[in-house]
Amino acid sequence: SDTSSLNLTVQAGQTYFIEVASRAPLDDGQVALRASFNTCSYAGDEAAVNSILSYYELSGLDSYAEAVSFPSGTRCAVTGLSIPDKQLSLPLPTTVGYLRNLQTLDLQFNRIPDPLPASLGNHTNLQTLNLRHNQLNDPPPAPLANLGNLHALELEANQVSGPLPAQISSMTRLQRLFVSSN
């Protein structure tokens, strides 16, 4: 049987689509596709999470971070960071913006004060941002409007006052906006 190879460089945070087509009819109608990725950059995400945990004097990355892994066990990216109910009392560090593949950020039931870093707007894959029951006073920063995939923004039970940024109306996938008890 004839085979062809395609080599490409895989970069962390990128999505690749591979389409297979045949110029000649296949005897059994089957196409076999083998794809193997032997490089994946997890080091940057791991460093960012460890930096955040260290900032809050916490340890144990696996206790707080959710990562996507290949079948071989190689970790590819951090997709979730959950640090609820730890009485965190420092503002969220800007290094949270380094987690480009983050889909869920859960920091509920802490004492996180303002300001929220503008780097939160870097999370174009973020779907859930849960900041319920913290000590936030300011409305979310305008860069949060960059979160085009955000489905849930939970800000309830803080002390947020003033109008929400008009840019929130551009978040077309936003399904849940919780701002009660502010």
Secondary structure as GFF3:
##gff-version 3
##sequence-region A 1 182
A	DSSP	alpha_helix	43	55	.	.	.	ID=ss1
A	DSSP	alpha_helix	61	64	.	.	.	ID=ss2
A	DSSP	beta_strand	65	69	.	.	.	ID=ss3
A	DSSP	beta_strand	75	82	.	.	.	ID=ss4
A	DSSP	three_ten_helix	94	98	.	.	.	ID=ss5
A	DSSP	beta_strand	104	106	.	.	.	ID=ss6
A	DSSP	three_ten_helix	118	122	.	.	.	ID=ss7
A	DSSP	beta_strand	128	130	.	.	.	ID=ss8
A	DSSP	three_ten_helix	142	146	.	.	.	ID=ss9
A	DSSP	beta_strand	152	154	.	.	.	ID=ss10
A	DSSP	three_ten_helix	166	170	.	.	.	ID=ss11
A	DSSP	beta_strand	176	178	.	.	.	ID=ss12
###
